[in-house]
């Protein structure tokens, strides 16, 4: 049975845009009385939800900027902060019932346009890193506060000369499509264009950098653009009426909140992984400087004494096996987090075979494997190669790694092989075979081994 491919992030964005646009068009083509509903309580609730979510989102993305120090993150955090302040002013206007005051309409509109332009700039800005990120954020916050105060002062002076933002029809809830004042229509159109351009910019970044956060940002901008298109049809944002645009506006902030929470979750997961990795590297250093050095000393002295006493030869062989095991453990513990798994796997196989003078033929696909699975597979390959060269006398070992829906690891050698039935009759396989099987099963894999006297050995591991 063939698997149905999952929709890509770009497909989700397209579906969201189509669904939102369809809902807006359905409402726009409905009778005038159905364009919006006279529900002041619901309008106040949606405004309050937008304010709370916008403030939380602003703090989340300010934290992201302090972590990355990137210009685009600073612009995004600033744009969201301006949008949060604008939503707060709009809510205060609605609660105080100041919709008839020109100043109360123009101040939120100018703030919304500024926030949209900043978000658009963030989507198009290169990911340049700023030094002293905290200082830049303080200066930008001070400049934004001063600019907002200056805006209120200018609007207060120009109050008698500013045009009306709403008509009586809008207040009555029966305005036809695109019947708003020129100032209202132009600002909503400008915000819609900025949101659409920002959606394109974040979509390109999501595809170029494989950035999930950019995917959610693009989706939120799509919803924001469609919401502004609805406000072109009916400007319920500045009245006590409720339209589909108000719901979409809350949805946009909700998507941003989800994206911010995902960012925090991913950050702490990466920090936890880095802490575990650092501890593993510390253990590897301790093993290298302690156990491995002592085993090397024992091996060297035992080989000297083996010429006179066969007992020393046995000690030397045991020390050599223990040293190989410690080296495999050190290699697995110190697995680089930024190096491809197939490269590390090939290097470990070559080093293990090289100590016995054997040659390794590698056929490895580039595969993404998490750290736990990578460690287990490295230990299995090292054990299989060591068994092939030490016990089977193999001069050539082939290691294959196939990446696809499932991971398939295969180690083949040209050694003497063995009879699995005879080994089982003697009391079961050795510890090396048991450990390989246990490691494979511990990560949910299937382990198989096939061998015959004179035909070499094949070790296979399949991960779902």
Phi, psi and omega per residue, in radians:
X1 nan 2.135 -3.104
X2 -1.302 2.538 -3.133
X3 -1.478 2.435 3.103
X4 -1.397 2.165 -3.114
X5 -1.129 2.465 3.130
X6 -1.366 2.536 3.122
X7 -1.076 2.461 3.099
X8 -1.356 2.835 3.090
X9 -0.976 -0.665 3.115
X10 -1.142 -0.605 3.095
X11 -1.172 -0.685 3.087
X12 -1.091 -0.719 3.129
X13 -1.107 -0.721 3.123
X14 -1.128 -0.748 3.124
X15 -1.106 -0.719 3.123
X16 -1.105 -0.739 3.130
X17 -1.111 -0.753 -3.140
X18 -1.126 -0.751 -3.126
X19 -1.135 -0.753 -3.128
X20 -1.161 -0.766 3.129
X21 -1.112 -0.687 3.123
X22 -1.079 -0.759 3.138
X23 -1.105 -0.690 3.134
X24 -1.167 -0.733 -3.136
X25 -1.151 -0.664 3.115
X26 -1.080 -0.757 3.129
X27 -1.180 -0.700 -3.095
X28 -1.149 -0.574 -3.126
X29 -1.521 -0.047 3.128
X30 -1.329 2.920 3.069
X31 -1.016 2.685 -3.098
X32 -0.945 -0.620 -3.101
X33 -1.196 -0.319 -3.126
X34 -1.701 0.004 -3.132
X35 -1.118 -0.702 -3.141
X36 -2.611 2.865 -3.117
X37 -2.063 2.431 3.140
X38 -1.430 1.451 -3.098
X39 -2.275 1.410 -3.100
X40 -1.012 -0.688 -3.107
X41 -1.125 -0.763 3.120
X42 -1.154 -0.685 3.104
X43 -1.064 -0.763 3.113
X44 -1.118 -0.670 3.123
X45 -1.135 -0.756 3.111
X46 -1.126 -0.715 3.093
X47 -1.092 -0.763 -3.137
X48 -1.114 -0.729 3.103
X49 -1.083 -0.713 3.113
X50 -1.096 -0.730 -3.126
X51 -1.110 -0.866 -3.099
X52 -1.078 -0.822 -3.111
X53 -1.147 -0.722 -3.131
X54 -1.078 -0.696 3.128
X55 -1.161 -0.768 3.129
X56 -1.105 -0.774 3.141
X57 -1.074 -0.674 3.126
X58 -1.057 -0.789 3.120
X59 -1.117 -0.675 3.139
X60 -1.094 -0.782 -3.087
X61 -1.384 -0.409 2.964
X62 -1.131 -0.701 3.065
X63 -1.099 -0.661 3.095
X64 -1.116 -0.734 3.138
X65 -1.109 -0.729 3.127
X66 -1.091 -0.471 3.113
X67 -1.418 -0.680 -3.066
X68 -1.667 -0.616 -3.099
X69 1.220 0.338 -3.073
X70 -1.525 2.583 -3.125
X71 -1.089 -0.763 -3.107
X72 -1.107 -0.609 3.091
X73 -1.205 -0.609 3.081
X74 -1.148 -0.772 3.107
X75 -1.105 -0.713 3.140
X76 -1.137 -0.809 3.131
X77 -1.082 -0.695 3.120
X78 -1.152 -0.768 3.109
X79 -1.063 -0.716 3.106
X80 -1.185 -0.628 3.104
X81 -1.130 -0.734 3.099
X82 -1.116 -0.718 3.106
X83 -1.116 -0.680 3.116
X84 -1.129 -0.770 3.115
X85 -1.107 -0.681 3.122
X86 -1.132 -0.745 3.102
X87 -1.097 -0.654 3.111
X88 -1.120 -0.749 3.111
X89 -1.122 -0.748 -3.136
X90 -1.074 -0.706 3.122
X91 -1.155 -0.724 3.103
X92 -1.094 -0.670 3.102
X93 -1.081 -0.777 -3.116
X94 -1.158 -0.714 -3.126
X95 -1.159 -0.692 -3.122
X96 -1.451 -0.066 3.116
X97 1.000 0.907 -3.118
X98 -1.843 0.431 -3.048
X99 -1.134 -0.361 3.124
X100 -1.393 -0.213 -3.130
X101 -1.491 2.216 -3.084
X102 -1.082 -0.698 -3.113
X103 -1.038 -0.681 -3.100
X104 -1.169 -0.390 3.104
X105 -1.539 -0.758 -3.051
X106 -1.223 -0.659 -3.121
X107 -1.070 -0.881 3.087
X108 -1.082 -0.636 -3.110
X109 -1.135 -0.803 3.118
X110 -1.081 -0.700 3.100
X111 -1.109 -0.705 3.132
X112 -1.163 -0.696 3.096
X113 -1.111 -0.764 3.127
X114 -1.080 -0.789 3.116
X115 -1.073 -0.709 3.134
X116 -1.140 -0.702 3.124
X117 -1.129 -0.701 3.118
X118 -1.144 -0.724 3.104
X119 -1.121 -0.705 3.097
X120 -1.095 -0.735 3.107
X121 -1.105 -0.648 3.112
X122 -1.111 -0.660 -3.139
X123 -1.197 -0.522 -3.077
X124 -1.739 -0.126 -3.071
X125 -1.370 2.488 3.069
X126 -1.221 2.670 -3.088
X127 -1.372 1.095 3.130
X128 -1.491 2.420 -3.086
X129 -1.650 2.335 3.119
X130 -1.720 2.480 3.024
X131 -1.454 2.601 -3.107
X132 0.966 1.052 -3.049
X133 -1.030 -0.688 -3.085
X134 -1.125 -0.699 3.118
X135 -1.104 -0.713 3.091
X136 -1.091 -0.694 -3.125
X137 -1.164 -0.686 3.114
X138 -1.103 -0.754 3.141
X139 -1.139 -0.720 3.121
X140 -1.143 -0.699 3.113
X141 -1.111 -0.724 3.111
X142 -1.141 -0.741 3.128
X143 -1.133 -0.681 3.129
X144 -1.149 -0.740 3.116
X145 -1.112 -0.746 3.117
X146 -1.144 -0.685 3.113
X147 -1.124 -0.683 3.123
X148 -1.168 -0.708 3.093
X149 -1.116 -0.710 3.103
X150 -1.116 -0.682 3.112
X151 -1.057 -0.792 3.128
X152 -1.093 -0.677 3.138
X153 -1.151 -0.764 -3.133
X154 -1.133 -0.752 3.141
X155 -1.131 -0.599 3.099
X156 -1.135 -0.683 3.124
X157 -1.217 -0.701 -3.086
X158 -1.524 0.091 -3.054
X159 -0.898 -0.779 -3.118
X160 -1.190 -0.361 -3.057
X161 -1.770 -0.082 -3.115
X162 -1.382 2.474 3.134
X163 -1.274 2.771 3.058
X164 -1.170 2.505 -3.112
X165 -1.670 -0.395 -3.092
X166 -2.279 2.710 3.033
X167 -1.880 2.929 -3.139
X168 -1.082 -0.552 3.133
X169 -1.099 -0.669 3.122
X170 -1.118 -0.704 -3.137
X171 -1.170 -0.485 -3.136
X172 -1.457 -0.209 3.088
X173 1.416 0.381 -3.127
X174 -2.278 0.484 -3.096
X175 -1.296 2.392 3.037
X176 -1.265 3.035 -3.085
X177 -1.099 2.410 3.063
X178 0.972 0.696 3.129
X179 -1.834 0.155 -3.115
X180 -1.296 3.041 3.111
X181 -1.212 2.765 3.138
X182 -1.001 -0.671 3.127
X183 -1.107 -0.737 3.137
X184 -1.140 -0.844 -3.096
X185 -1.127 -0.732 -3.084
X186 -1.173 -0.715 -3.136
X187 -1.196 -0.721 3.114
X188 -1.146 -0.681 3.096
X189 -1.129 -0.718 3.131
X190 -1.103 -0.751 3.120
X191 -1.134 -0.705 3.120
X192 -1.082 -0.730 3.121
X193 -1.125 -0.771 3.123
X194 -1.059 -0.746 3.132
X195 -1.143 -0.669 3.125
X196 -1.157 -0.762 3.105
X197 -1.121 -0.725 3.097
X198 -1.080 -0.672 3.101
X199 -1.075 -0.727 3.101
X200 -1.126 -0.759 3.138
X201 -1.094 -0.804 3.122
X202 -1.178 -0.581 3.102
X203 -1.129 -0.752 3.099
X204 -1.086 -0.728 3.125
X205 -1.143 -0.686 3.134
X206 -1.070 -0.708 3.140
X207 -1.319 -0.651 -3.065
X208 -1.296 -0.737 -3.051
X209 -1.822 0.009 -3.074
X210 0.918 0.860 -3.058
X211 -1.793 1.968 -3.126
X212 -1.188 -0.587 3.109
X213 -1.089 -0.738 3.114
X214 -1.082 -0.591 3.081
X215 -1.074 -0.807 3.138
X216 -1.200 -0.615 3.082
X217 -1.106 -0.731 3.106
X218 -1.095 -0.725 3.139
X219 -1.120 -0.718 3.125
X220 -1.144 -0.648 3.114
X221 -1.189 -0.614 3.077
X222 -1.069 -0.836 3.124
X223 -1.101 -0.702 3.113
X224 -1.105 -0.693 3.118
X225 -1.125 -0.749 3.138
X226 -1.162 -0.630 3.097
X227 -1.068 -0.717 3.124
X228 -1.192 -0.570 3.052
X229 -1.098 -0.691 3.082
X230 -1.130 -0.682 3.117
X231 -1.159 -0.375 2.989
X232 -1.154 -0.682 -3.141
X233 -1.274 -0.722 -3.127
X234 -2.631 1.980 -3.036
X235 -1.396 1.040 -3.071
X236 -1.208 -0.259 -3.128
X237 -1.034 -0.523 -3.043
X238 -1.885 0.315 3.133
X239 -2.279 -3.013 3.070
X240 -1.637 0.103 -3.113
X241 -1.589 2.809 -3.106
X242 -2.141 2.247 3.068
X243 -2.259 3.140 -3.123
X244 -1.107 -0.487 3.117
X245 -1.084 -0.625 3.111
X246 -1.130 -0.705 3.121
X247 -1.154 -0.739 3.136
X248 -1.139 -0.608 3.123
X249 -1.120 -0.762 3.068
X250 -1.120 -0.672 3.103
X251 -1.073 -0.656 3.110
X252 -1.081 -0.809 3.128
X253 -1.163 -0.594 3.111
X254 -1.121 -0.697 3.087
X255 -1.109 -0.724 3.090
X256 -1.096 -0.684 3.109
X257 -1.109 -0.761 3.108
X258 -1.087 -0.744 3.125
X259 -1.083 -0.732 3.114
X260 -1.117 -0.712 3.103
X261 -1.139 -0.690 3.081
X262 -1.106 -0.670 3.115
X263 -1.109 -0.766 3.121
X264 -1.128 -0.763 3.129
X265 -1.061 -0.796 3.117
X266 -1.104 -0.643 -3.141
X267 -1.125 -0.818 -3.107
X268 -1.230 -0.554 3.052
X269 -1.123 -0.735 3.119
X270 -1.155 -0.671 3.101
X271 -1.122 -0.697 3.104
X272 -1.125 -0.748 3.121
X273 -1.107 -0.696 3.121
X274 -1.144 -0.672 3.111
X275 -1.122 -0.750 3.095
X276 -1.102 -0.753 -3.134
X277 -1.103 -0.723 3.126
X278 -1.117 -0.684 3.097
X279 -1.155 -0.674 3.106
X280 -1.133 -0.716 3.109
X281 -1.148 -0.623 3.079
X282 -1.108 -0.750 3.090
X283 -1.086 -0.686 3.123
X284 -1.116 -0.729 3.113
X285 -1.117 -0.725 3.139
X286 -1.117 -0.714 3.107
X287 -1.145 -0.701 -3.124
X288 -1.156 -0.747 -3.091
X289 -1.441 -0.268 -3.095
X290 -1.946 -1.429 -3.032
X291 -1.060 -0.805 -3.077
X292 -1.120 -0.691 -3.141
X293 -1.175 -0.710 3.117
X294 -1.142 -0.712 3.107
X295 -1.139 -0.653 3.083
X296 -1.081 -0.744 3.103
X297 -1.083 -0.810 3.134
X298 -1.068 -0.759 -3.132
X299 -1.076 -0.760 -3.114
X300 -1.117 -0.782 -3.137
X301 -1.216 -0.629 -3.140
X302 -1.168 -0.661 3.106
X303 -1.137 -0.586 3.086
X304 -1.170 -0.717 -3.117
X305 -1.378 -0.236 -3.098
X306 -1.168 -0.358 -3.139
X307 -1.192 -0.481 -3.100
X308 -1.871 -0.437 -3.058
X309 -2.384 2.075 3.137
X310 -1.052 -0.403 3.130
X311 -1.085 -0.629 3.128
X312 -1.147 -0.507 3.094
X313 -1.136 -0.687 3.095
X314 -1.159 -0.700 3.110
X315 -1.115 -0.725 3.132
X316 -1.083 -0.736 3.135
X317 -1.119 -0.731 3.124
X318 -1.144 -0.741 3.121
X319 -1.125 -0.648 3.128
X320 -1.129 -0.747 3.115
X321 -1.132 -0.756 3.134
X322 -1.118 -0.642 3.125
X323 -1.162 -0.691 3.089
X324 -1.121 -0.730 3.109
X325 -1.088 -0.735 3.136
X326 -1.139 -0.665 3.115
X327 -1.152 -0.674 3.080
X328 -1.113 -0.739 3.125
X329 -1.126 -0.695 3.126
X330 -1.121 -0.740 3.134
X331 -1.117 -0.706 -3.136
X332 -1.224 -0.691 -3.121
X333 -1.202 -0.575 -3.086
X334 -1.727 0.444 3.132
X335 -1.036 2.103 -3.102
X336 -1.126 2.414 -3.111
X337 -1.352 -0.391 -3.081
X338 -1.833 0.191 3.129
X339 -1.900 2.468 -3.101
X340 -1.097 2.469 -3.082
X341 -1.083 -0.737 -3.086
X342 -1.121 -0.566 3.110
X343 -1.194 -0.777 3.120
X344 -1.108 -0.759 -3.132
X345 -1.058 -0.771 3.122
X346 -1.119 -0.681 -3.139
X347 -1.146 -0.746 3.129
X348 -1.115 -0.726 3.131
X349 -1.102 -0.736 -3.141
X350 -1.170 -0.713 3.134
X351 -1.140 -0.721 -3.126
X352 -1.161 -0.763 3.130
X353 -1.237 -0.605 -3.105
X354 -1.098 -0.527 3.129
X355 -1.161 -0.413 3.113
X356 -1.784 0.080 3.126
X357 1.347 0.310 -3.140
X358 -1.655 2.824 3.132
X359 -1.861 2.520 -3.119
X360 -2.036 2.288 3.039
X361 -1.852 2.072 -3.044
X362 -1.858 2.370 3.014
X363 -2.431 1.490 -2.964
X364 -2.069 2.208 3.000
X365 -1.424 2.629 3.021
X366 -1.228 2.091 -3.056
X367 -2.303 2.480 3.036
X368 -1.660 1.976 -3.094
X369 -2.243 2.336 3.125
X370 -1.206 2.915 -2.961
X371 -1.087 -0.715 -3.120
X372 -1.106 -0.799 3.125
X373 -1.167 -0.679 -3.138
X374 -1.070 -0.766 -3.139
X375 -1.083 -0.773 -3.126
X376 -1.110 -0.771 -3.121
X377 -1.163 -0.639 3.096
X378 -1.114 -0.771 3.129
X379 -1.129 -0.643 3.116
X380 -1.154 -0.788 3.136
X381 -1.102 -0.779 -3.139
X382 -1.071 -0.735 3.129
X383 -1.150 -0.729 -3.131
X384 -1.149 -0.738 3.131
X385 -1.167 -0.711 3.120
X386 -1.113 -0.765 3.101
X387 -1.067 -0.705 -3.112
X388 -1.122 -0.716 -3.083
X389 -1.457 -0.668 -3.063
X390 -1.401 -0.857 -3.066
X391 -1.641 -0.562 -3.110
X392 -1.669 -0.138 3.140
X393 1.110 0.499 -3.088
X394 -1.225 2.419 3.051
X395 -1.735 -0.215 -3.136
X396 -2.519 2.336 3.123
X397 -2.259 2.373 3.104
X398 -1.974 2.234 3.133
X399 -2.039 2.149 -3.127
X400 -2.121 2.401 3.078
X401 -2.314 2.059 -3.137
X402 -1.943 2.178 3.139
X403 -1.889 2.385 3.133
X404 -3.020 -2.477 3.009
X405 -1.027 -0.490 3.109
X406 -2.344 2.709 3.088
X407 -1.615 2.231 3.142
X408 -2.171 2.034 3.120
X409 -1.931 2.333 -3.090
X410 -2.436 2.219 3.107
X411 -2.119 2.077 -3.097
X412 -2.131 2.426 3.116
X413 -2.323 2.860 3.121
X414 -1.860 0.545 -3.122
X415 -1.365 -2.964 -3.080
X416 -1.275 -0.347 -3.133
X417 1.230 -3.012 3.113
X418 -2.780 2.960 3.136
X419 -1.737 1.871 -3.126
X420 -0.991 -0.629 -3.133
X421 -1.155 -0.702 3.125
X422 -1.177 -0.655 3.103
X423 -1.114 -0.745 3.118
X424 -1.115 -0.629 -3.133
X425 -1.202 -0.476 3.118
X426 -1.428 0.047 3.104
X427 2.067 0.295 3.062
X428 1.741 2.895 -3.108
X429 -1.208 2.848 3.132
X430 -1.225 3.044 -3.076
X431 -1.130 -0.567 -3.135
X432 -1.066 -0.768 3.117
X433 -1.171 -0.687 3.129
X434 -1.121 -0.758 -3.110
X435 -1.138 -0.660 3.104
X436 -1.103 -0.774 3.136
X437 -1.109 -0.769 -3.129
X438 -1.122 -0.684 3.115
X439 -1.134 -0.721 3.132
X440 -1.140 -0.786 -3.126
X441 -1.202 -0.514 -3.137
X442 -1.142 -0.469 3.121
X443 -1.800 0.284 3.068
X444 1.406 0.351 -3.114
X445 -1.732 2.890 3.078
X446 -1.841 2.229 -3.072
X447 -1.953 2.287 3.061
X448 -2.378 2.603 3.084
X449 -2.435 2.322 -3.141
X450 -2.262 2.323 -3.120
X451 -2.761 2.774 3.066
X452 -2.690 2.596 -3.137
X453 -0.988 2.169 3.119
X454 1.496 -0.115 -3.076
X455 -1.956 0.125 3.131
X456 1.351 -2.964 -3.060
X457 -2.384 2.508 3.074
X458 -2.154 2.121 3.085
X459 -1.956 2.258 -3.104
X460 -2.295 2.480 3.047
X461 -2.327 2.260 3.094
X462 -2.105 2.211 3.073
X463 -1.862 2.393 -3.129
X464 -1.196 nan nan
